[in-house]
Amino acid sequence: MAEPVRRYGIGYALAPKKRQSFIQVSLVNLARERGIDLIQIDMEKPLVNQGPFDCVLHKMCSDDWKKQLQEYSAKNPKVLIIDPPEAIERLRNRISMLEVVTELDVKSETESFGIPKQTLIYDSKALLDPNAWGKGLQFPVIAKPLVADGSAKSHKMSLVYNQDGLSKLKPPIVLQEFVNHGGIIFKVFVVGDYVKCVVRKSLPDVSEEKLDSSEGCFSFSLVSNVPNCEKISHKYEDAEMPPQSLLTSIAHGLRQATKLHLFNFDVIRDTKNGNRYLVIDINYFPGYAKMPSYETVLTDFFWDVLNKRDMAFGNLQGSDCVEGKGKLVAQ
């Protein structure tokens, strides 16, 4: 295959674990065939001294990195940053990340969607008094750390059945309504305008008898490690998928509201009302390698935004990848 006349360079800054899962040989080779070179950014050197890049792809959140991005953008104002740190920041807070869902204007004649009831608890006294939670919250609840930064600590959660389980928790903490959903979760991957839903097993439903459990609560980080998940593993792959039109509308609404290109959101279906869907989590730059044909999807996305950028710069006008920052690039 002849080499394209125009080649693009995408510098990526990812933590080692993320780099290992995302930057696979299959992705690198396919991107190269399309004229896109994926180049690892050296985190031991100042970003401003590296490149030139057409785009910086990252999932880093330290203050030093944010400062480096600002300096790089100041020196290279036409370079596309995917995605802006200030946009990513909203998803690092488990309260603000779901508030954006309530702001969406998505209409459906047959389905409804929203978020579970949730509240932020700052002190132990309020935590131990369910009457002080407000918002109609009652057991069972999911207890989640406030900060969602991708660290092991941020993934440590608890399913709390009753009062006895509260003593094991430490504020500040987010308490989220647990809604029975048949042990099935829908993970919706968003890559620009591309939307793909995959089904995964989730926490099993909680019965009325379980609310009186002597264990009070149990902690988990990976749903697949939760006891009794194996009981639903045989059926989750055959689950009826949510309407694609609904998921696409939510995805596009979230893209506009968050100004992000790369994220996923988790959706559950209320077993009491099969037409009610709840968004329970949103993650920036998720594990795309778990998405079918992720190499093709991501390469198409890179090609699309880079070409739109070139066209926009050539026409001296913005595009949907500009996000108001003027970060277009042309060489």
N, C-alpha and C positions, 0 to 999 in steps of 0.2 A: 504493500500500500504506500502510495506517495506521501511524503511528509507535507502537512498543510503549510501554506506560506506563512500564516500567522500562528505563533505559538503563545500560549498563556502560561504564566507562572502563578501558582497559588501557594503561598506560604502558610503552613499550618502549625499551630501551637496547641498541643494537647498533652495532658498528663500521660505518663507511661502506659498505664492500663488502657486508657482510651485510645492511645496511639496504636497499641497492639491489636485492639479489636477492630478499629475503623480503617486504618491504613494497611489494608491487605494487598498482597501482590496482584490479585485479580482486579482491584480497584485502580491501583497505580498503572497497570498495563492498559486497561481500557481507557483511562483518562489520557494516557500518552498517545494512544492511537487517534484520539480526537483532538490532539494538539494541545493538551493540558498537562503541565508538569506539576506534580505535587512535591513541594520542597519543604523539608522540615526546618523550622525556625530554631536556631540555637539559643536556648534560654540562658546560656552562660554569657551571651554577648548582647549588647544593646540592640534592640530591634531597629532603631533608626539607622544603624550601620549595615543592615542586611537588605537583601533584595537585589534588584528591583522586583517587586511583586505587582501583579495585576489585582490581587485580592489577598486579604489576610483572613484565614479561617481559624477560629479559636474556640476553646472552652476553658478559659482561665479567668480567675476572678480576683486575684490579689490586687492590692492597691498599687503595688509597683508595676504590675502588668497594665493596669488601666492607665497609669501615667505614661508608660512606654507607648501605648496605643495612641494616646493624645499627642505625644511628641511626633510619632510617626505620621499621623494624619496631618499635623501642622506642616510637616516637611513635604508630605506627599498627599495633598488634599483631594486628589482624584482617585485614590485607591479605595476599592470597595472593602468595607469591613463587615464580615458576617460572623456574628451579628454585633451591633453596638452594645457595649457593656451596660449602658443605662437602661436599655430595653431588657437585657437578660436579668437585671437586678430584680425586677418585679417578680420573677419566677423563683427567686431565692427565699421568698417569704410565703409560707403556706396559707396565710390569710389573703394577702394581696393577689396571689396567683389565681385564686378562684373567684375573687371579686370581679375580675375582668369578664368571667362567664356571665355574671348577672347583668352586665351592661350590653350584652349582645342583643341584636334585634333579628332573631331568626324565627320565621313563621312556619308552622306545620299544622295541617288540618287534623291529622290523626295522632301525632306524637307530641309529647311535651318533654322539655329538658330543663335542667337546672343544676343545683349543687346541693349536697347534703347540708343540714344544719351544722354549724360549727361555731366555736368560740375560742378565744385566746385566754388562757388562765396564767396569771402572773405570780400568784402566791399560793402557798399550801393551804391556807385557811379557806380560800374560795374553792380550791380543788376538792377539798374533802366535804364540801357542802353542795350537793347537786342542785339544791334549790336556788343557789346563787349563780348557776350557769346561765340561766335565761335561755331564750330562743327555743324553748320547748324541748331542749335536749334531755334525753333519758337513756338509761342503759338498754342495750350495749352501745359502747362508744369506742372509737379508735383514737388512741393517744399518739400524737405525732410531734416530733421536734418542730419548733417554729421555723428554724433555718433549714432550707433544702438546698444544700450546696454540693450534693453528690458524694459527700464523705460517708464513711461507714457509720458514723454517729448519726447522720441525718436520716439513715435508713432504719434505725432502731425504733420500732413501733410496738404498741401493745393493743390487744383487743381486750377491753375491760367489760366484764360481765356484771359486776355489782360493786357495792361500797368497799368490800374488802380489797378489791384490786387497786383502789386509788392510792393506798399507802405506799405502793411500790413506784409511784411516779414522782418526777421532780420538775416543778415549773422552772421557767416558762414553758408551756406546752399547749398544743392545739388539741382540743377535743372535737372529734367529728362524728356525727351520727353514723352508726353502722346500719346499713340497709341490706336486708337479705336479697341476694341477687343470684341464687342458684349456683354459687361457686364458680361463676364465669365472669371474666373481665374482658373488655374489648380495648385493645391498645391501638390508637389511631396515630399513624406516623404522618407527619407533614413535612414535605420538602418543597418549598416554594408553593406552586399551585397543585402539586401532586399530593393526593390523599390516599392512604392505604390502611385498611383496618385488618388486624389479625386478632384471633381469639386465643385467650390463655386461661388456664385454671386460676382460681382465686380462692379466697377464704370461704370455707363452707358456711352455710346458713346457721344462724344461732336460734335454737329452739327456746321456748319458754322455760323448759326444765334446765337448760344450760345457764340461764340467768341466776339460778340458785347454786351454781357450781362453787364448791369449796375452794377451788384454786383462785377464784377472784378475777384473774387475768392471765394471759400468757404473752410473752414477748416474741417478736419475730422480726426478721429483716427481709427474707426472701419468702414469698408466698408459697413457693414449691416445697419449702421445708416445714410448712405448718402441718401439724397432725391432722389426719383425715382428708388431706388434699387428694391422696391417691384414690379416694372413694369416688371422686367426681372426674378423675382424669380420663375415664373411658368415654365420657359423653361430651366433654367440652369442645372437641373438634367438630362435632355435628351440630353445634348450637346455631340457632337462627341468627343471622347477622342483623344489626340495626340497619335501617334504611340508609343507603349510600347518600341519598340527597340530603338527609338530615346531618350526617357526619361531615359532608362537604361544606354545607352552609356554616356549621359551627367552626370548622377549620378555617375557612376564609374569613369569618368574623374575628376569630382569634388572631389571625395574621394581621388584619388591619388594626386591631386594638393594641396588640403587643409590639408591632413593628418588627416581628421576628420572621425569619425564613425557615429555621430548622427547630422543630420541637415535636413532641407527641403529647397526647392527652389520653387519660384513662377514663373509660365510660363503663358504667354498670347499668343493668336493666332491673328495675324494681320487680321482684317476684309477685308482689301484691297487685301491681298495675303494670302489665306487660308493655304498655305504651309510654311508660315514664322512664326516661333515661337521665342519669346523673353523671356529671363530670366530677371525678374525685381527685384528680391530680393532673398537673401539667409539668413536663420536663423539657428543659432546653437541651438540644443536641443529644438525643437519646441513643440507645444502642442500635444504630441502623443496620449493623451487620446481621441482626436477627430478622430483618425485613426481607421478604423474597426479592431477589434481583436487585439488591441495594446498589450494586456497582453501576448498573445501567441507569437507575433512577438518579443517583447522585451525579454521575457524569453528565447526564442530560441537563440536570439543574445547573451545574457549573457552566456548561456550554451556553445555556440559555441566558443566564445573568451576565456573563461576560460579553456575549454578543449584543445583548440589549444595551449594555454599558457603552460599547463601541459605537453603536448606532446613535444612542442618545448624545454622546459627546460630539459625534460628527455633525449631528443636527442641532447642537447647542441647546438641547432641551432635556428635561428629566425623564426618568423611567421609573417603573415600579420597584426598582432595586435601589433607589436613591435614598429613601427614608428621610428626606429633608436635610441630609448632612453634606450634600455635594460631593460625596465620595465616589466619583466616576473616574475611570482611568483610561488613558489613551496613550499609545506610544508610537 
